[in-house]
Amino acid sequence: MRNLIILDTTLRDGCQAPGFSLSEKEKLMFALQLENLGVDIIEAGFPYASPEETRAVEMIAEALSKSFVSVLARARKEDIISAVRGIQKARKKIIHLSLPVSPILREYKLHKSKSEVLKMASHFTEFARGYVDEVEFGAEDAARTEMDFLLEFYSVVIHAGASIINIPDTVGCADPDEFGAIVSRVKKEVVIPSGKKVRISVHCHNDLGLAVANTLSGVKSGAEQIEVTVGGIGERSGNAALEEVVLALNCRRDIYSDVFFGQIRMGEITRAANLLSALTGIAPAPNKPITGWNAFRHSSGMHQYGMIQNAMSYSIIDPVKIGRDDNQLALSQHSGKEGLSKAVFDFTGIVLSDEGAAASLSGFKEFAGGKKAVSGTDLLEWLSSFKNFQLKPYYALRNCSYKFKMKNDHEVEILLARKPGKKNVLLKGKGNSVESAVIFALQKILPYKIRILESQWTHSAVESKAGSSAKIILEYKGARFSGESYLGAGFQAMVESILSAVNWALQKEVI
């Protein structure tokens, strides 16, 4: 059994991507979540980049009690000294050195010959090894480097003191078979001194969408360490996504039966992804594997029928195991009678006969035709048009209008329409986000606390323009409810997605 080391570089490579920069405190918060997730090594940053980066690394190195800390340094004395300063208080000090090795980078970036590159690599490995417990050396752009030179490079740094050699596909150009062959040759042909343990690490970029495939190919070929990021964020198109690689290894134990990565706590995957989204303000694409909003949701009637019969029909992953339990059946104009029947039962407790569902389906499809998704509030509206549906009495919350003010806090005024015959009610709320302000306002008419578990929101910068979408999962009296809205301008989508989730909770009589 091989023990696979997982190095997460979200706080270094991930944060280098435009829009994903984090503050010192945010980096510390995320590092603690990575440790809770069970990551073996956290690459905390590039200390030479700035004083702020150095302080963030120092805070992380001091705070972590389980995960080891690594930092990046170029093959330069100044970089190494900054790196050493940053990880002084770490339980185990690891420096990740990097040096360009491909022909194009040697000529145009480094302006060095092969022999000069080898001399630099040897010198700075020895220099760094004098200060830290372990030196990892990455051959930048290894996938485009002459094989003979690459093998010589790794042999040199190992003899100089490196105990981890990193094979990066820096520009994401490698084919999985090609990358696996590189790892195999390095593993077989690099000369390692007798008695010395050296592990091979792989670091793959996603420019052609092959980062995960190349990482898995590297594991198959003998790599003992993988370098990944949460959500696959990173330079350009990003890196191999931690959650995708881990779930691939877990789901295909028939292929990776010899690989052990027992440190990872699957239930923390969604929490890590949600925290990253909250800190950066950037949600995963809806179709993003594992963490995207639609990753476990089914709208097609054919798929919904299969899911109702057996969830493994169309879902190879149990979302509950990774911390997700949102509704997997999403009503739309593509839904069939089975999906409609289940939604009606979940919402009202009413069991539709096959004939009743079939008779209702065409009308439902017409109702849903202009909607990108059907929310709990939409379903209520449709059901209310049928006299034979006796809905349970409750406050049916609908948004009449809203106002937002944003200064230090968000302030909201929401005018709600309630059940027919009831007066509208004006609610006011304040919070540090749109969601929290809306929840604070609603809390005034609800007897139990609402807790936001997950939210994704894209919105138009211009209040008068449509284009907003919002999705949310709330916990109310121990139960979870989801809501979403695609139609609206400005903050309207978030308001209506929350109302949809609350309406679902109220109809289920959890209060």
N, C-alpha and C positions, 0 to 999 in steps of 0.2 A: 504493500500500500504506500503510495506517494503522498506526502504531506504538501499540499499546494499552498504557498504563501500568497496572501492577497495584499497588495500594496495599493492604497487609494491615493490618487494624486489630484482629487477634486480641488484641494486648497492650493495647489501649485499650477499644474497644467490647466485644470478646469477654470480657475480664476483668471488665467491669462486671456481667456476669450472675451471679446468685447461684450459689455453688458452684465458680466458675471462677477465683477469685482466685489469683494466683501471687506467690511471694516475689521479691525482687530478683534473686537468683541464678537462679531458675527462669525469670524473664523474659529474662535475658541468654542463658541456654541456648537458649530457644525462638527468640529473635531471630537467633541464629547459625544455627539450622536454617532459618529463613525466608530468610536470606541465601543459604544453600546451595541452597535450593529455587529461588532466582532471582527473588524478589520485588523489584520496582523500588524501592518506598517502604515502609518499615515505620513505621506510626503507633505509637510506642513507649509512649504513655500520656498522662495528663492531669496534668502536674507540679503544678498548684496543689492537687490533691486531698489530698496528704500529703507529708511529707518523704521517706517511703519511695518514693513514686512518683517524686519528683524524682531520688533517687539511682539508681533503676532506669533512668530515662531517660538520666542522665549516663553510666552504665556502658555502655549500649547505644550511645549516640552515639560514645563513644570506641572501642568495640570493632569496629564495622562498617567494612569496607573497600570494599564494593561497593554494597550497598543504601543509599539515602538514608534519613534519619530525619525523621519529621514528628511534631509533638506538638499536642494539642488545647488551645485556650484559648477561653474565652468572651470576648465583646467587653467586656472589663474590663481596666483598667491592671494590676491585681494579677496577673491570670491571665497576661497577656502577659509580664510581667517574670519570673514563675516559669518560663514556657515557654522564654524566651530563656536563662535560667540553665541549664536542663536540657540544651539542645542546643548549648551553647557549643563543644564539641569535635567536633561533627559536621562531616563534609566539606562538606555542603550543608545549610543551616539552613532548615527549612520549618515555618511555623506555620499550623495549621488553625484559623481563627476560626469561631465559630458564634454565630448570633443568631436568636431566634425571629421568624418572619415571618407565620405564618398568623393569621387573625382571632382564633381561640380562644386562641392563645398570646400574641398581642399584648395581648389584653384581660386574661387571667387569670394569665399568668405574668410578662409583661414590664411590663404596665400602661403601655404607651406607644402613642402615635398613629403613623400611617404616617410622617409627617414626622420625628418623633423617632427612629423606627427607622432611617430613611435617614441622618439626621445622625450617629447612633451608628456606623453601619456605615462611613461615610466616614472619620470621625475615627479609629476604632481600626484601620482598614486602614492609614492613613497612619502611625499610631504604630508598628504592628508592622513595617511595611515598612522602617522606619529601622533595624531590628535584624537582619533576616534576609534570606536570598537570595530566598525566595519566600513569598508569602502565598496560602493557599487560603481561600476564604470559603464557608461552607456556610449556606444559607438553611434554618434548621430548620423542618421541616414544609412544605417547598416544595410537596408534592403536594396540600395543602389550601389553598393560597394563591391569591388572585386573580391571574390571569395578568398583567394590566397592571402590578400592583404588583411581581410577581416579576421581570418584565423590567426595570422601573425599578431595583429593588434591585441586580440584577447589573450593570447599566450603571454605577451609582454606585460599587460596590466596585472595578470594573475601572478606572475613571478615577482612583480613589484609590490604585491600586497593586497590586491582586490580579491574579495571573496564572493562578490556577486557580479556577473557580467550581463549587461542589458542589451538585448537585440531589439532596437526600435525600427518600426516601419514609419519613419518620421513624416513622410509626405503621403502616406496611405496609398501607395501604388502597388503593393504586392498582391499576388494571387495566393489564395490559401495553400495550394499545393506547393507553390514556390517558396512561401514563407516557412512552411513546415520543413521543407528540404534544407533551408538555411539553418534552422534550429538543429536538425538532425546532424548536419555536418559539423556544426560548432560543438555539439555534445560529444561527437565521436572523435574529432580530429584535433581539438585544442589541447595543447600539452599542459597537464596539471601536475605540479610537483607531488611526489609520493607523500601520502598522509594528509594532504590538504583538501578540505571540502570547499567546493565552489558550486554555487547554484546559478542556473540560467533563468533570466527574467525576460519577459516580452512586453513591449510597449507599442501598441498598434493604434494608428490614426485612421479616421473614418472617411477620407476624401472620396472613396469609391463605394462607401457603404459596406466595407469588408472588415472593419475593425474587430467585430466580435468573431467572425469566421476565422480570421487570421490568428486571433488570440487562442481560440479553441484548437486550431491546427498546431500552434506552438505547444499547447499542453499535450496533445497527442504525440508530438515528436520529442517530448521529454522535458519541457520547461517546468521548473519547480516554483516559479513565481510569475504572477501576472500583475500588470499595472493598469488600473482601470479608474473610471470616475463615475460618480452617481449621475444618472441621466445621460452619460456619455458626453458631458460637456468638455470643452477644451478648444485648443487652437483650430481655427477654420471650421471644419465639419465635426470636430471633436474627437474623442477617444472611444475605446471599447467601453460599453456601459457595464458597470459592476453588476447591476441587477440582471441584465440579459445573460452575461457569462455564467453567473452563479446559478440562475434558473436552468440554463441549458445543461450545465454539469449535473444539476440535481434531477432534472426530468429524464435525462438520458444516461441513467446509471448503467444501462446495458453496454454503453460505449465507454464510459469513463469510470468503470467499476474499480479501477486501481487508484483513483484520485480521492484524497481525503481533504475536506475543507470544513471541518466540524466547528470551527470558531464562529462562522457566520450564523446569526440569529435571523432566520427568514422573516419572522414577524416584525422586524424593525425596518425592513426594506421600504415599505410605503411611508413610514414615519420619516425616514431620511430623505426620501424624494420630496415629501410635502414641506419639510423644513427648508430644503434648498430652494424650492419655489417661493416660499414665504420670504426668505432672505434676499433673493435676487429679484423678485417680482416677475419672474418668467416661468410660466407653466409649461410642462411638456406638451408636445403636439398631441392632439386627441388620439391619433393612431400609434403613438409611441408604445412599443412593446413594454409590458409589465406595469409601467407607471402612467401611461396615457389614460384619459378619461374613458375612452372606448375600448380599452384593452381587453375587458372581460364582458362587454355588453353586446347584446344580440338584438337586431332589429328585424331581420328577415324572418318571415313566418316559418320557412322551412327549418331554419336554425333554432328558432324558439321552440318549435315542436320537439326537436331532438333534445334540447336542453331540459325541457319539462320531463321527458322520459328518462333521461340520464345525462347529468351535467357533463360527463366525460365525452359525450357525443361530439361536442364542438369546443371543449375547453380542456386543454391538457394540464392546466394549472388550477389548483384550488385557491382562489383569491384570498380566502380567509387566512391561509397559511402565511401570506406575505403582508397581512395587516389590512386587507381590503374586504369589505363585505357589502359594497353598494349593490343595488338592484341590477341583476345581469340582463334582464329583459327590458328593452327600451321600446316603448310603443311608437309606431310611426305608420305612415301609409303603406309600408311594406309588411306590416305585421299580419299574421293570420288569425284564424278564429281561436286557436289554442292559446296564443299569446294574449289575445284580447280577453279571453275567459279568465286566465290566471290573474291579469291586472284587475279585472272587475272583482274577482273574489278577494284578492289582497286588499282592495280599496274598500269594499262594502260587505264582504262576507257572503255575498249572493252567488250561488252556483248557477251558471248559465247552462242550459241544455245544449247539446250539439246543434239542435234546430234553432234555438234562440241565438246562439253565437253566430251561426251561419247567416241568419236573417239580419242580424245587427251589423255584420261585417262591412257590407257595402256602404251603409250610412256612415260607419266609423271611418272608412277609408276616405270618403268624401270630406268628412270633417277634418281629418288629419292631413289632407292633401296640401294645404297651404302652410303647414307647420314643419319646421325642421326636426322637431321632436315634440312629443306629447307629454306635458307635465301632469302632476297630480291635480293641479287646478284646472287644466284643460279637460282632463278626464271627468272631473266633477261637472264641468259645464255640459259636456256631452251627455253624461248620465242623467243630469237634471231635466233633460228634454223628454225623458221617458217616464210616463206616469207610473208604470209598474215597478220602477226602481224606488224603493222607500229608503232614502238615505238617512243616516243617523243624525239627530239634531246636533248642531255644533255651530260655532262661528266660522262662516266661510269667508276667509279674508281675501279681499281683492284690492289692488292698489288703484285708488282714484287719481292721486297726484302725489308728488314728493318735491321737496326742496333740499338741496345740500349746500352747506357752507364749509369751506376748508381753510382752516388757519393752522394752528398747532394741532387741533383735534378736528375730526369730522363731526359736523352737526347735521341732523336730519329731521325733517318734518314729513310725516307720512299720513295722508288722509286715506283711511281704509273704508271700503264698502264691506258690510257684513251681510249676513243672511237676509234675504228679502223680508222687508217689514221692520228691520232693525235700523236704527240711526247710524250714520257714518261716524267714525271716531277719528280724532286727530291725535297722533302720537308723536312725541319728540324724543330724540335720543342723541347721545354723544359717545364717541369712541375714537380710538387711534387708527381705525380703518373704516371703510364704507360698511363692511360686513358687521363689525362690532357695533357700529352706530345703529344699524337697522335692528340687530338683535336686541340691543338695549331698549329701543323703542317698543318692540313687540313684547318684551318681557313684562311690560306694565299691564298687559291684559291676559297673560298666561301664568298659571299657578306654579309651574315647574321651570327649572333653569334649562336654557338652551345652550349647548356647547358646540362650537364649530369644530368638526373633525377634519374636513378637507374642503378646499375651495380652489376653483380655477376661474380666472376672469380675464377676458380681453375686452377692451373698451375703446370707443372712439374718443379722441382727444377733444373733438368738437361736440359740445353737449347737444346740439340740435340735429346731429347726423346719426342715422342708424348704423348698425354694425357691431353692436355690443353683444357679447355672449357670456353667460355665467353658469357655473355648475357648483353645487355645494352639497356636502353631506353633514347633517346635524345629528346630535344625540339629544334625545328628549325622553326623560324618565326611563333611561336605560335602553331605549330602542333607537335605532338609526334610521334616518330618512333622507332621501336624496331629492334634489330639485334642480331644474335647469331651465334656462330661457335663452333663446337665440334672437328673439325679436325685441327691438328697443333701441333707444338712444341713450348715450351717457350711462348713468347709474341705474337706469330702469331694469336692465337685465339682471343685475345683482339683487335688486329689491324683489323682483318677481320670482327669481329662483329660490330665494329664502321663503317667500310666501308659499310657493309650491310645496316645499319640504314640510313646512309647518301645517299646511292644509292636510297633507297626507297623514301627519301625526294626529291631527285632531279627528279626522275621519275614522282612524283606527282606534279612537277612544283610549289613547294612552293616558289621558288626563283624568 
